[in-house]
Amino acid sequence: MSEIAPDRKQQFARMRDVASSVFTAALANASIESAFARNIHCERRVLRVGDDLHDLDSYQRIFVVSIGKAAHTMAAALEAQLGSSSFEAGIVASSVEPQSQIRGFRYFCGGHPTPTADSIRAAAAILKSLNSLDSTALVIFMISGGGSSIVEKPVATIKGDAISLADLVATYRALVHSGAPIAEINAIRKHLSAVKGGRLAQAAYPAQQVSILVSDVPDATPDALASGPTMPDSTSIHDCERIAAKYNLVEQFPESVADLFRRRALDETPKSDDPAFVRARWWTVLSNKVAIEEAAAAAKLADFAVEVDNSCDDWPYDKAAAYLLNRLRELRNKAPRVCLISGGEVTVTVRNGGTGGRNQQFALACAELIAGQDITVLSAGTDGIDGNSPAAGAIVDGSTVDRIGGEAVRQALASFNAYPLFDASGDAVVTGPTGNNLRDLRILLGY
């Protein structure tokens, strides 16, 4: 390995600090609390959500359902805006235990990225509560990313019994490791579930419904968020069959699920003309766009010329790495200090992988491509969780391959085992669960 000069070591260290501070600022400023303060207000028992007004005194029951990685934060933010006396009861289902609880609420800790028995118990409790409501009730749904696995009730097999939890977990793993983008993954999840793809809205009908969304999916496909439990489904059985064929999934699914595809026995999800949506509204109060804007503002304060490029959303990680680094080099011809910010997610097709996630895989791919160059790359998830690792992501620069070793980098990339390398080198980005979920951020600095 070549020896890096002390002054360049210091420069690399400074730029890692800058990239980390940009990411930290984005997390802090794109908060659920501020989003709720902007979009949700209650005065004299009139609740405003977006542009909608609800006279709370006109309802006999007000019930709250909060689902996903941000479920606890959203429930607390709603209580701060309304006060706990405004609603009768609720259910909160997240992937972590609550630090505090709202009186009268029931709490469930479902699984992520695969469902658990508590995921199924959460779904059963939610369905039972919603089925007891009538037209005099208001349901406030709060939906965030991760809800697909945190709350789940599988549909029946060909034989009529429910898909088993073990088969459901195997199906989720096949989907997550397929390399498919989240919208395609969730299209299939919706058609295998009794709570997704608008089916919670059907259970709540004829109650008035309002859904508050903290989105970790592309803005153009809001019904992909948590597999769209309260929204009309824009996907179809035909889409599921096409996606399964595209990624050779039927052969990877357990027999109970594969049989549904082979016999074309999936049930269609409710569409926009379903009566369940006549009294339903949806408001996205926070998304990846806000996190990108906050990261850009922080980079500008650090005296970088900033460009945003989201065109590689849902691209394979290696293709995205090559594209974004090429864009960064083009920008460096125009300014001495440039920051390229990219939101959304990249995809990874995993086969018998180790410990890591898409952000660390992307960062490691970048490390090979920037060896010896004055470039720093941070890639991390705003939820604080990257794949099956304890990290949110990782940070790399022109010194990473020199410090870690080229062969170690190549082996980790091939085995999808990036986290142990980053953990040992101190380059893992570790935040812990953030209580938010706005997709990923990639921050590339050229200097």
ZADREN-246413 format. One record per residue (C-alpha): residue in one letter; x, y, z. Coordinates in Angstrom, 1 decimal. Example, Ala and Ser with C-alpha at 12.3 -4.5 7.8 and 13.67 -1.06 7.14 Angstrom:
2
('A', (12.3, -4.5, 7.8))
('S', (13.7, -1.1, 7.1))
***
This chain:
447
('M', (0.0, 0.0, 0.0))
('S', (1.2, 3.6, -0.7))
('E', (1.6, 5.9, 2.2))
('I', (-0.8, 8.9, 2.3))
('A', (0.8, 12.2, 3.2))
('P', (-0.2, 13.7, 6.6))
('D', (-1.8, 16.8, 5.0))
('R', (-4.0, 14.6, 2.8))
('K', (-5.0, 12.4, 5.8))
('Q', (-6.1, 15.6, 7.6))
('Q', (-8.1, 16.7, 4.5))
('F', (-9.8, 13.4, 4.2))
('A', (-10.7, 13.5, 7.9))
('R', (-12.1, 17.0, 7.5))
('M', (-14.2, 16.0, 4.6))
('R', (-15.6, 13.0, 6.4))
('D', (-16.6, 15.3, 9.2))
('V', (-18.3, 17.6, 6.6))
('A', (-20.3, 14.8, 5.0))
('S', (-21.3, 13.5, 8.4))
('S', (-22.5, 17.0, 9.5))
('V', (-24.5, 17.4, 6.3))
('F', (-26.3, 14.0, 6.9))
('T', (-26.8, 14.9, 10.6))
('A', (-28.3, 18.3, 9.7))
('A', (-30.7, 16.6, 7.3))
('L', (-31.9, 14.2, 9.9))
('A', (-32.4, 16.9, 12.5))
('N', (-34.2, 19.4, 10.2))
('A', (-36.4, 17.0, 8.3))
('S', (-38.2, 16.0, 11.5))
('I', (-41.6, 14.6, 12.1))
('E', (-42.3, 17.1, 14.8))
('S', (-41.7, 20.1, 12.5))
('A', (-43.7, 18.4, 9.7))
('F', (-46.7, 17.9, 12.0))
('A', (-46.4, 21.5, 13.3))
('R', (-46.7, 22.7, 9.7))
('N', (-49.4, 20.4, 8.5))
('I', (-51.6, 19.5, 11.4))
('H', (-53.3, 21.8, 13.9))
('C', (-56.3, 21.6, 16.2))
('E', (-58.1, 24.6, 17.6))
('R', (-61.5, 24.7, 19.2))
('R', (-62.0, 21.0, 18.5))
('V', (-61.5, 21.5, 14.7))
('L', (-58.7, 19.4, 13.3))
('R', (-56.8, 20.6, 10.3))
('V', (-54.8, 18.0, 8.3))
('G', (-53.4, 19.6, 5.2))
('D', (-56.3, 21.5, 3.6))
('D', (-59.0, 19.3, 5.3))
('L', (-61.0, 20.3, 8.3))
('H', (-62.6, 17.9, 10.7))
('D', (-65.0, 18.9, 13.5))
('L', (-64.1, 16.5, 16.2))
('D', (-67.4, 17.0, 18.0))
('S', (-69.2, 15.7, 15.0))
('Y', (-67.8, 12.2, 15.6))
('Q', (-68.9, 9.7, 18.2))
('R', (-65.6, 7.9, 18.2))
('I', (-62.1, 8.9, 17.1))
('F', (-59.6, 6.1, 16.7))
('V', (-55.9, 6.3, 15.8))
('V', (-53.7, 3.7, 14.0))
('S', (-50.0, 4.4, 13.7))
('I', (-47.9, 2.0, 11.7))
('G', (-44.2, 1.8, 10.7))
('K', (-40.7, 2.7, 11.8))
('A', (-41.9, 6.2, 12.6))
('A', (-45.0, 5.1, 14.4))
('H', (-44.0, 6.2, 17.9))
('T', (-42.7, 9.5, 16.7))
('M', (-45.9, 10.2, 14.7))
('A', (-48.1, 9.2, 17.6))
('A', (-46.2, 11.5, 20.0))
('A', (-46.4, 14.4, 17.4))
('L', (-50.1, 13.9, 17.0))
('E', (-50.7, 14.0, 20.8))
('A', (-48.6, 17.2, 20.9))
('Q', (-50.8, 18.8, 18.4))
('L', (-54.2, 17.5, 19.6))
('G', (-53.8, 16.5, 23.2))
('S', (-54.6, 13.0, 24.3))
('S', (-58.1, 13.9, 25.3))
('S', (-59.0, 14.4, 21.6))
('F', (-59.1, 10.7, 20.7))
('E', (-60.7, 7.7, 22.3))
('A', (-58.0, 5.1, 21.8))
('G', (-55.5, 3.8, 19.3))
('I', (-53.0, 1.2, 18.2))
('V', (-49.3, 1.8, 17.5))
('A', (-47.2, -0.8, 15.7))
('S', (-43.5, -0.3, 15.2))
('S', (-40.3, -2.3, 14.9))
('V', (-38.9, -1.0, 18.2))
('E', (-40.3, -0.7, 21.7))
('P', (-41.8, 2.6, 22.8))
('Q', (-39.8, 4.9, 25.1))
('S', (-43.2, 6.1, 26.5))
('Q', (-46.8, 5.3, 25.9))
('I', (-50.0, 7.2, 25.3))
('R', (-52.7, 6.4, 27.7))
('G', (-55.4, 4.2, 26.2))
('F', (-53.2, 3.0, 23.3))
('R', (-52.2, -0.6, 22.6))
('Y', (-48.6, -1.2, 21.4))
('F', (-47.1, -3.9, 19.2))
('C', (-43.5, -4.5, 18.2))
('G', (-43.6, -6.2, 14.8))
('G', (-40.7, -7.5, 12.7))
('H', (-38.6, -5.8, 10.1))
('P', (-37.5, -6.6, 7.4))
('T', (-39.5, -9.7, 7.9))
('P', (-42.8, -10.2, 9.8))
('T', (-43.0, -11.9, 13.2))
('A', (-45.8, -13.3, 15.3))
('D', (-46.3, -9.9, 16.8))
('S', (-46.8, -8.5, 13.3))
('I', (-49.7, -10.8, 12.8))
('R', (-51.1, -10.0, 16.3))
('A', (-50.9, -6.3, 15.5))
('A', (-52.9, -6.8, 12.2))
('A', (-55.5, -8.8, 14.0))
('A', (-56.0, -6.1, 16.7))
('I', (-56.2, -3.3, 14.1))
('L', (-58.7, -5.2, 12.0))
('K', (-60.9, -6.1, 15.0))
('S', (-61.0, -2.4, 16.1))
('L', (-61.7, -1.1, 12.6))
('N', (-64.5, -3.6, 12.0))
('S', (-66.3, -2.2, 15.1))
('L', (-66.5, 1.3, 13.7))
('D', (-69.5, 2.9, 11.8))
('S', (-70.2, 6.1, 9.9))
('T', (-70.1, 8.2, 13.1))
('A', (-66.4, 7.5, 13.6))
('L', (-63.2, 9.2, 12.5))
('V', (-60.1, 7.1, 11.9))
('I', (-56.7, 8.8, 11.8))
('F', (-54.2, 6.6, 10.1))
('M', (-50.5, 7.4, 10.4))
('I', (-48.4, 5.4, 8.0))
('S', (-44.6, 5.3, 7.7))
('G', (-42.0, 3.0, 6.0))
('G', (-41.5, -0.5, 7.3))
('G', (-45.2, -1.0, 7.9))
('S', (-45.3, -3.8, 5.3))
('S', (-43.6, -6.3, 7.7))
('I', (-44.5, -4.6, 11.0))
('V', (-48.3, -5.2, 10.5))
('E', (-49.3, -8.3, 8.5))
('K', (-52.0, -10.8, 8.0))
('P', (-51.4, -13.2, 5.1))
('V', (-54.1, -14.3, 2.7))
('A', (-55.3, -18.0, 2.5))
('T', (-53.5, -20.6, 0.5))
('I', (-55.1, -22.7, -2.2))
('K', (-56.1, -25.2, 0.5))
('G', (-57.9, -22.4, 2.4))
('D', (-55.6, -22.1, 5.5))
('A', (-53.6, -18.9, 6.0))
('I', (-50.0, -18.8, 4.6))
('S', (-47.8, -19.8, 7.5))
('L', (-45.5, -17.3, 9.2))
('A', (-42.5, -19.4, 8.1))
('D', (-43.6, -19.3, 4.5))
('L', (-44.4, -15.6, 4.8))
('V', (-40.9, -14.9, 6.1))
('A', (-39.4, -16.9, 3.2))
('T', (-41.5, -15.0, 0.7))
('Y', (-40.4, -11.6, 2.2))
('R', (-36.7, -12.7, 2.0))
('A', (-37.0, -13.7, -1.6))
('L', (-38.6, -10.3, -2.4))
('V', (-36.1, -8.2, -0.4))
('H', (-33.1, -10.1, -1.9))
('S', (-34.4, -10.1, -5.5))
('G', (-33.0, -6.7, -6.5))
('A', (-36.5, -5.4, -7.3))
('P', (-37.3, -1.8, -6.4))
('I', (-39.6, -1.2, -3.4))
('A', (-42.7, -0.4, -5.6))
('E', (-42.5, -3.8, -7.3))
('I', (-41.8, -5.6, -4.0))
('N', (-44.8, -4.0, -2.4))
('A', (-47.1, -4.8, -5.4))
('I', (-46.7, -8.5, -4.6))
('R', (-46.9, -7.9, -0.8))
('K', (-50.2, -6.2, -1.3))
('H', (-51.8, -9.1, -3.1))
('L', (-50.6, -11.6, -0.5))
('S', (-52.0, -9.6, 2.5))
('A', (-55.4, -9.0, 4.1))
('V', (-54.3, -5.6, 5.4))
('K', (-52.3, -4.0, 2.5))
('G', (-53.4, -2.5, -0.8))
('G', (-56.3, -0.6, 0.6))
('R', (-57.7, -3.4, 2.7))
('L', (-57.4, -1.5, 6.0))
('A', (-59.6, 1.2, 4.4))
('Q', (-62.1, -1.5, 3.6))
('A', (-62.1, -2.7, 7.2))
('A', (-62.6, 0.9, 8.4))
('Y', (-65.5, 1.6, 6.0))
('P', (-68.0, 3.4, 6.5))
('A', (-66.0, 5.5, 9.0))
('Q', (-64.5, 8.8, 7.9))
('Q', (-60.7, 8.3, 7.3))
('V', (-57.7, 10.5, 7.0))
('S', (-54.2, 9.1, 6.4))
('I', (-51.1, 11.1, 7.4))
('L', (-48.1, 9.8, 5.5))
('V', (-44.3, 10.0, 6.3))
('S', (-43.1, 8.6, 3.0))
('D', (-40.1, 6.3, 2.2))
('V', (-41.2, 5.6, -1.4))
('P', (-41.0, 7.6, -4.6))
('D', (-43.4, 10.6, -4.7))
('A', (-45.1, 9.2, -7.8))
('T', (-46.2, 6.0, -6.0))
('P', (-47.6, 7.0, -2.6))
('D', (-49.6, 3.8, -2.4))
('A', (-46.3, 1.8, -2.2))
('L', (-45.7, 3.3, 1.3))
('A', (-46.1, 0.4, 3.8))
('S', (-47.8, -1.4, 0.8))
('G', (-50.6, 1.1, 0.8))
('P', (-52.9, -0.2, 3.6))
('T', (-55.3, 2.7, 3.3))
('M', (-55.1, 3.8, -0.3))
('P', (-56.5, 2.5, -3.6))
('D', (-54.0, 0.1, -5.2))
('S', (-52.5, 1.2, -8.5))
('T', (-51.1, -2.3, -9.1))
('S', (-52.8, -5.4, -10.3))
('I', (-52.6, -9.2, -10.3))
('H', (-51.2, -8.9, -13.8))
('D', (-48.4, -6.7, -12.4))
('C', (-47.6, -9.3, -9.7))
('E', (-47.3, -12.1, -12.3))
('R', (-45.1, -9.9, -14.5))
('I', (-42.8, -8.9, -11.6))
('A', (-42.6, -12.5, -10.4))
('A', (-41.5, -13.6, -13.8))
('K', (-39.0, -10.8, -14.2))
('Y', (-37.1, -11.8, -11.1))
('N', (-37.7, -15.5, -11.3))
('L', (-39.5, -15.4, -8.0))
('V', (-42.0, -18.2, -8.2))
('E', (-39.1, -20.7, -8.1))
('Q', (-37.8, -19.0, -4.9))
('F', (-41.2, -18.7, -3.1))
('P', (-42.3, -21.5, -0.7))
('E', (-44.8, -23.9, -2.2))
('S', (-47.9, -22.4, -0.6))
('V', (-47.2, -19.0, -2.2))
('A', (-45.8, -20.3, -5.5))
('D', (-49.0, -22.4, -5.9))
('L', (-51.1, -19.1, -5.8))
('F', (-49.1, -17.8, -8.7))
('R', (-49.0, -21.0, -10.7))
('R', (-52.8, -21.4, -10.4))
('R', (-53.4, -17.6, -10.8))
('A', (-55.4, -17.6, -7.6))
('L', (-54.5, -14.2, -6.2))
('D', (-57.4, -12.0, -5.2))
('E', (-57.4, -8.4, -6.7))
('T', (-57.0, -5.5, -4.3))
('P', (-59.5, -2.6, -4.0))
('K', (-59.2, 0.1, -6.6))
('S', (-60.2, 3.8, -6.6))
('D', (-63.9, 3.1, -7.4))
('D', (-64.2, 1.0, -4.2))
('P', (-66.8, 2.5, -1.7))
('A', (-64.1, 2.3, 1.0))
('F', (-62.4, 5.4, -0.4))
('V', (-65.4, 7.7, -0.7))
('R', (-64.8, 9.1, 2.8))
('A', (-61.0, 8.7, 2.8))
('R', (-58.3, 11.3, 2.4))
('W', (-54.5, 11.1, 2.3))
('W', (-51.8, 13.7, 3.1))
('T', (-48.0, 13.3, 2.7))
('V', (-46.5, 15.6, 5.3))
('L', (-42.9, 14.4, 5.0))
('S', (-40.8, 12.7, 2.3))
('N', (-37.3, 12.2, 0.9))
('K', (-37.6, 15.6, -0.9))
('V', (-37.5, 17.4, 2.5))
('A', (-34.4, 15.5, 3.6))
('I', (-32.7, 16.3, 0.3))
('E', (-33.5, 20.0, 0.7))
('E', (-32.1, 20.1, 4.2))
('A', (-28.9, 18.3, 3.2))
('A', (-28.5, 20.8, 0.4))
('A', (-28.9, 23.7, 2.7))
('A', (-26.3, 22.3, 5.1))
('A', (-23.8, 21.7, 2.3))
('K', (-24.2, 25.3, 1.1))
('L', (-23.4, 26.5, 4.6))
('A', (-20.2, 24.5, 4.3))
('D', (-19.3, 26.5, 1.2))
('F', (-20.0, 23.8, -1.4))
('A', (-21.6, 24.3, -4.7))
('V', (-24.6, 21.9, -4.5))
('E', (-26.3, 19.9, -7.2))
('V', (-29.2, 17.4, -6.7))
('D', (-29.5, 14.3, -8.9))
('N', (-32.1, 11.7, -8.1))
('S', (-32.1, 10.0, -11.5))
('C', (-30.5, 6.8, -10.2))
('D', (-33.4, 6.0, -7.9))
('D', (-34.0, 2.3, -7.9))
('W', (-30.8, 1.6, -10.0))
('P', (-28.5, -1.3, -9.2))
('Y', (-25.9, 0.0, -6.6))
('D', (-22.9, -0.4, -8.9))
('K', (-24.5, 1.4, -11.8))
('A', (-25.6, 4.2, -9.5))
('A', (-22.1, 4.5, -8.1))
('A', (-20.5, 4.9, -11.5))
('Y', (-23.1, 7.4, -12.7))
('L', (-23.0, 9.6, -9.6))
('L', (-19.2, 9.7, -9.5))
('N', (-19.1, 10.7, -13.1))
('R', (-21.6, 13.5, -12.4))
('L', (-19.5, 14.7, -9.5))
('R', (-16.3, 14.8, -11.7))
('E', (-18.3, 16.8, -14.3))
('L', (-19.3, 19.3, -11.6))
('R', (-15.8, 19.7, -10.4))
('N', (-14.9, 21.2, -13.7))
('K', (-17.2, 24.1, -12.8))
('A', (-16.4, 24.7, -9.1))
('P', (-13.5, 23.8, -6.8))
('R', (-15.7, 22.4, -4.0))
('V', (-18.9, 20.6, -5.1))
('C', (-21.5, 18.5, -3.3))
('L', (-23.7, 16.1, -5.2))
('I', (-26.8, 14.9, -3.3))
('S', (-28.9, 12.0, -4.4))
('G', (-32.0, 10.7, -2.7))
('G', (-34.1, 7.6, -3.0))
('E', (-32.7, 4.0, -2.9))
('V', (-30.4, 1.8, -4.9))
('T', (-31.0, -1.9, -5.3))
('V', (-28.9, -4.9, -4.4))
('T', (-29.5, -8.5, -5.6))
('V', (-28.3, -10.6, -2.6))
('R', (-27.4, -14.3, -2.8))
('N', (-26.2, -15.8, 0.5))
('G', (-25.0, -12.5, 1.7))
('G', (-23.2, -11.5, 4.9))
('T', (-23.9, -8.4, 7.1))
('G', (-24.6, -5.1, 5.5))
('G', (-27.1, -3.2, 3.4))
('R', (-27.6, -1.3, 0.2))
('N', (-26.0, 1.9, 1.5))
('Q', (-22.8, 0.1, 2.6))
('Q', (-22.6, -1.9, -0.6))
('F', (-22.9, 1.4, -2.6))
('A', (-20.3, 3.1, -0.5))
('L', (-17.9, 0.2, -0.8))
('A', (-18.4, 0.2, -4.6))
('C', (-17.6, 3.9, -4.6))
('A', (-14.4, 3.3, -2.5))
('E', (-12.9, 1.2, -5.3))
('L', (-13.7, 3.9, -7.9))
('I', (-12.3, 6.9, -6.0))
('A', (-9.1, 5.3, -4.6))
('G', (-6.4, 8.1, -4.3))
('Q', (-8.9, 10.9, -5.3))
('D', (-10.1, 13.9, -3.4))
('I', (-13.6, 12.6, -3.1))
('T', (-15.7, 11.6, -0.1))
('V', (-19.0, 9.7, -0.3))
('L', (-21.5, 9.1, 2.5))
('S', (-24.5, 6.8, 1.9))
('A', (-27.0, 6.1, 4.7))
('G', (-30.7, 5.5, 5.5))
('T', (-32.7, 8.2, 7.3))
('D', (-34.2, 5.5, 9.5))
('G', (-30.8, 4.6, 10.9))
('I', (-31.0, 1.0, 9.7))
('D', (-29.2, -0.4, 6.7))
('G', (-30.1, -3.9, 5.7))
('N', (-29.3, -6.5, 8.5))
('S', (-26.6, -4.4, 10.1))
('P', (-26.5, -2.1, 13.1))
('A', (-25.4, 0.8, 10.9))
('A', (-27.3, 3.4, 8.9))
('G', (-24.7, 3.3, 6.2))
('A', (-21.0, 4.2, 5.6))
('I', (-18.6, 6.8, 4.6))
('V', (-15.6, 6.4, 2.2))
('D', (-13.0, 8.5, 0.6))
('G', (-9.8, 8.4, -1.5))
('S', (-8.0, 6.8, 1.4))
('T', (-10.4, 4.0, 2.1))
('V', (-9.0, 1.3, -0.2))
('D', (-5.4, 2.2, 1.0))
('R', (-6.5, 1.8, 4.7))
('I', (-8.6, -1.3, 4.3))
('G', (-6.9, -3.1, 1.5))
('G', (-8.1, -3.7, -2.0))
('E', (-8.5, -7.4, -1.7))
('A', (-10.6, -7.0, 1.5))
('V', (-12.8, -4.5, -0.3))
('R', (-13.3, -6.9, -3.3))
('Q', (-14.1, -9.8, -1.1))
('A', (-16.6, -7.9, 0.9))
('L', (-18.3, -6.6, -2.2))
('A', (-18.6, -10.1, -3.7))
('S', (-20.0, -11.6, -0.4))
('F', (-22.3, -8.6, 0.4))
('N', (-20.5, -8.4, 3.7))
('A', (-19.6, -4.7, 4.0))
('Y', (-20.5, -4.0, 7.6))
('P', (-17.6, -5.9, 9.3))
('L', (-15.1, -3.9, 7.2))
('F', (-16.7, -0.5, 8.0))
('D', (-17.1, -1.4, 11.6))
('A', (-13.4, -2.3, 11.9))
('S', (-12.2, 0.8, 10.1))
('G', (-14.5, 3.2, 12.0))
('D', (-16.3, 4.2, 8.8))
('A', (-19.7, 2.9, 9.6))
('V', (-22.4, 5.5, 10.1))
('V', (-24.2, 4.5, 13.2))
('T', (-27.2, 6.6, 14.4))
('G', (-29.5, 3.9, 15.9))
('P', (-33.2, 3.9, 14.9))
('T', (-34.1, 7.6, 14.2))
('G', (-37.8, 7.3, 14.6))
('N', (-38.1, 8.6, 11.1))
('N', (-38.0, 7.0, 7.6))
('L', (-37.5, 9.2, 4.5))
('R', (-35.5, 6.8, 2.3))
('D', (-31.7, 7.1, 1.8))
('L', (-29.3, 10.0, 1.2))
('R', (-26.1, 9.8, -0.8))
('I', (-23.8, 12.8, -0.2))
('L', (-20.8, 13.0, -2.6))
('L', (-18.1, 15.7, -2.0))
('G', (-15.4, 16.7, -4.5))
('Y', (-12.7, 19.1, -3.3))
***
